[in-house]
Amino acid sequence: MRKWRHDAVLHLARYLVEENQLVSAEKVLLEYLNNLSPNRDMKYLHYDLYAKFVYGLLLIKKNDPKGPRQCERIIEIFVEDCGHLNYGNRLNIIYQSTMAQAKKAQ
């Protein structure tokens, strides 16, 4: 049940980023990220990494240069360290799309 809640919250945050509701998205993401503990169970690793990826998307939308680096690093972790090539490819599509939207908005 907890995994479903994490999943729902993170999809909500991503939706808010896509809809340029950046203040609300940041509140949701910071609430999630600030509640991570050092001894967190590894079964939540994918959710936590995805949260950091979505936060990177938020930073891109805010024109923060840390955003692209953060997204690229998370994609790299999923692909190289976790071995999730297909998931990494899907994240890369989202990342590239967000980058294109941010450039278009400038």
C-alpha positions, -999 to 999 in steps of 0.1 A, spaced: 0 0 0 29 24 8 44 18 -26 11 28 -42 11 60 -22 46 69 -32 38 62 -68 7 83 -68 25 112 -51 53 112 -75 30 110 -106 11 139 -92 44 159 -88 54 151 -124 19 161 -136 23 194 -117 57 200 -133 43 193 -168 14 217 -162 39 244 -149 24 243 -115 59 246 -102 52 260 -67 28 231 -59 51 205 -75 80 218 -54 60 215 -22 50 179 -30 85 169 -40 102 186 -10 78 169 14 87 136 -1 124 142 -3 127 157 32 112 126 47 139 103 34 159 87 62 195 75 60 183 40 70 155 38 44 146 4 31 162 -4 -3 128 -15 -17 120 22 -21 152 31 -40 134 33 -74 108 57 -60 134 79 -43 155 81 -75 124 89 -95 116 117 -70 150 132 -76 145 128 -114 112 147 -112 129 174 -90 155 177 -118 127 183 -143 113 210 -119 147 226 -118 149 226 -156 115 243 -158 129 269 -133 160 274 -156 183 261 -129 215 246 -145 215 219 -118 183 203 -134 199 187 -165 228 173 -145 205 158 -120 182 142 -146 212 128 -165 227 114 -134 195 96 -124 191 82 -159 227 70 -157 220 53 -123 189 35 -137 207 23 -168 243 16 -156 239 7 -120 204 -8 -119 204 -23 -154 170 -8 -163 178 2 -199 142 5 -211 132 25 -180 162 48 -185 152 53 -221 117 63 -211 131 88 -186 154 102 -212 124 108 -235 107 128 -207 140 146 -199 145 156 -236 109 167 -239 112 189 -208 144 204 -221 128 212 -254 98 228 -237 121 249 -214 141 261 -244 109 270 -263 96 289 -233 127 311 -232 
